[in-house]
Amino acid sequence: MLVSGFALWKSFEMVREMSAKVYILANGKALEALSAERRDNLAVEIRDHVKMFHYWFFTLDPDEKVIASNIGKALYLADGSAKRAYDNLREQGYFTGLVSANVSQSITVDSVVLDMRQEPFGFTCHASQQLVRSSSTVYRKLVTRGQLRNVSRSDNNPHGFLIQRWETVLNQDISKP
């Protein structure tokens, strides 16, 4: 009876351990991945969501199709506050100016500070922008903030968050990169 009980207990323990493992086939090789609860990696996912939104919104080349594609990807990750910011920039002729002056714009996210105490989660993003013109390169410091709430995951929003109440706090030229 004791041996049977021990064997049952070990069997259930082994099944539990194996259910936490996932095997992924990549390029003909089986790779082992461990499953984890979403809350274990929540801060990492939120930071990446914020970084990807800023990358798509602020990485622009002097091509209307590239601008439309990147902004479209960014708008899947945020609510109407980002759409309003885009509409304001478009009405001011910002994107037309990028194309006509052959300006390439890129961004590097320096840090994302999170407030994980309650939902929706707050964030402040500190980033550096680089605007490359034919005659010069301008470096800018960018600080934005907003909140994130959970939504369904999709192909267009793989992290399952939506940025809301997004606003630019600071966007100014800096002297050195």
C-alpha positions in Angstrom: 0.0 0.0 0.0 2.8 2.4 0.9 4.7 1.6 -2.3 1.6 2.1 -4.4 0.8 5.4 -2.7 4.4 6.6 -3.3 4.3 5.5 -7.0 1.0 7.4 -7.5 2.4 10.6 -5.8 5.6 10.5 -8.0 3.5 9.9 -11.1 1.3 13.0 -10.5 4.4 15.0 -9.6 6.1 14.0 -12.9 3.0 14.8 -14.9 2.8 18.3 -13.3 6.5 18.9 -14.2 6.1 17.7 -17.7 3.0 19.9 -18.3 5.1 23.0 -17.5 7.4 22.1 -20.4 6.7 23.0 -24.0 8.7 21.8 -27.0 9.0 24.1 -30.0 10.1 23.0 -33.4 12.4 25.6 -35.0 14.4 25.0 -38.2 14.1 21.2 -37.6 15.4 21.3 -34.1 13.3 20.7 -31.0 13.7 23.4 -28.4 12.5 23.1 -24.8 10.6 26.1 -23.4 9.2 26.4 -19.9 5.7 27.8 -19.4 5.1 30.5 -16.9 2.2 32.5 -15.6 1.7 35.9 -17.3 2.1 37.7 -14.0 5.7 36.4 -13.7 6.7 38.3 -16.8 4.1 41.2 -16.7 6.6 44.0 -16.2 8.8 42.7 -19.1 5.8 42.4 -21.4 4.6 45.9 -20.5 8.0 47.5 -21.1 8.3 45.7 -24.5 4.8 46.9 -25.5 5.7 50.5 -24.6 9.0 50.2 -26.5 7.3 48.7 -29.6 4.6 51.4 -29.6 7.3 54.2 -29.5 9.4 52.4 -32.1 6.5 52.2 -34.6 5.2 55.7 -33.8 8.6 57.5 -34.0 10.7 55.5 -36.4 9.9 57.1 -39.8 11.6 57.4 -43.1 10.8 59.9 -45.9 8.3 57.6 -47.6 4.5 58.0 -47.2 4.0 54.2 -47.3 6.5 53.6 -44.6 5.0 56.3 -42.4 1.5 54.9 -42.9 2.6 51.4 -42.2 4.5 52.2 -39.0 1.8 54.5 -37.6 -0.8 51.9 -38.4 1.2 49.3 -36.4 1.5 51.8 -33.5 -2.2 52.6 -33.4 -3.1 49.0 -32.9 -1.2 49.3 -29.5 -2.9 52.4 -28.2 -6.3 54.1 -27.9 -7.6 57.3 -29.3 -5.1 59.5 -27.5 -2.3 58.2 -29.9 -4.7 58.7 -32.9 -5.3 62.3 -31.8 -1.6 62.9 -31.5 -1.1 61.5 -35.0 -4.0 63.5 -36.4 -2.5 66.7 -34.9 0.9 66.0 -36.4 -0.7 65.2 -39.8 -2.7 68.4 -39.7 0.4 70.5 -38.9 2.1 69.0 -41.9 4.7 67.1 -39.9 4.7 64.0 -42.0 4.6 65.9 -45.3 7.7 67.8 -44.0 9.5 64.6 -43.3 8.9 63.4 -46.9 9.6 66.7 -48.6 12.8 67.4 -46.6 14.0 63.7 -46.8 14.2 63.4 -43.0 14.7 60.0 -41.4 13.6 59.8 -37.8 14.6 57.1 -35.3 14.1 56.5 -31.6 16.0 54.7 -28.9 14.0 54.0 -25.7 16.3 54.6 -22.8 14.0 53.5 -20.0 10.4 52.7 -19.2 9.4 53.4 -15.6 6.3 51.5 -14.5 3.8 51.9 -11.7 2.5 48.4 -11.1 0.5 49.1 -7.9 -2.9 49.1 -9.6 -4.5 48.7 -13.0 -4.5 50.4 -15.4 -0.7 50.3 -15.0 1.1 53.7 -15.4 4.3 54.3 -17.3 6.7 57.0 -18.2 8.9 56.4 -21.2 12.3 58.2 -21.6 13.7 58.1 -25.1 16.2 59.7 -27.4 15.3 60.7 -31.0 17.6 61.2 -33.9 16.4 63.2 -37.0 18.7 62.9 -39.9 18.5 65.6 -42.5 20.7 66.0 -45.6 22.5 68.9 -44.0 22.5 68.0 -40.3 21.5 65.6 -37.6 19.3 66.7 -34.7 19.1 64.9 -31.4 16.0 65.2 -29.2 15.0 64.1 -25.7 11.5 62.6 -25.5 9.5 61.8 -22.4 5.9 60.4 -22.7 3.5 58.9 -20.2 0.3 57.0 -20.1 -1.5 54.0 -18.8 -1.9 50.4 -20.0 -4.9 48.2 -19.6 -5.3 44.5 -20.5 -7.1 43.6 -23.7 -7.2 40.4 -25.8 -4.1 39.3 -27.6 -4.1 39.4 -31.3 -1.7 39.3 -34.3 -1.7 43.1 -34.2 -1.4 43.4 -30.4 0.6 40.3 -29.2 1.2 41.6 -25.7 -2.5 42.1 -25.0 -2.2 45.7 -23.7 -3.7 49.0 -24.8 -2.0 52.3 -24.1 -4.4 54.9 -23.0 -4.2 58.6 -22.0 -0.9 58.8 -23.8 0.8 62.2 -23.8 4.1 63.8 -24.6 5.6 65.4 -21.5 8.9 66.6 -23.0 10.2 66.8 -26.6 13.2 69.1 -26.8 16.5 69.4 -28.7 19.6 68.3 -26.9 23.2 69.4 -27.7 24.9 66.0 -27.7 23.8 62.5 -28.7 
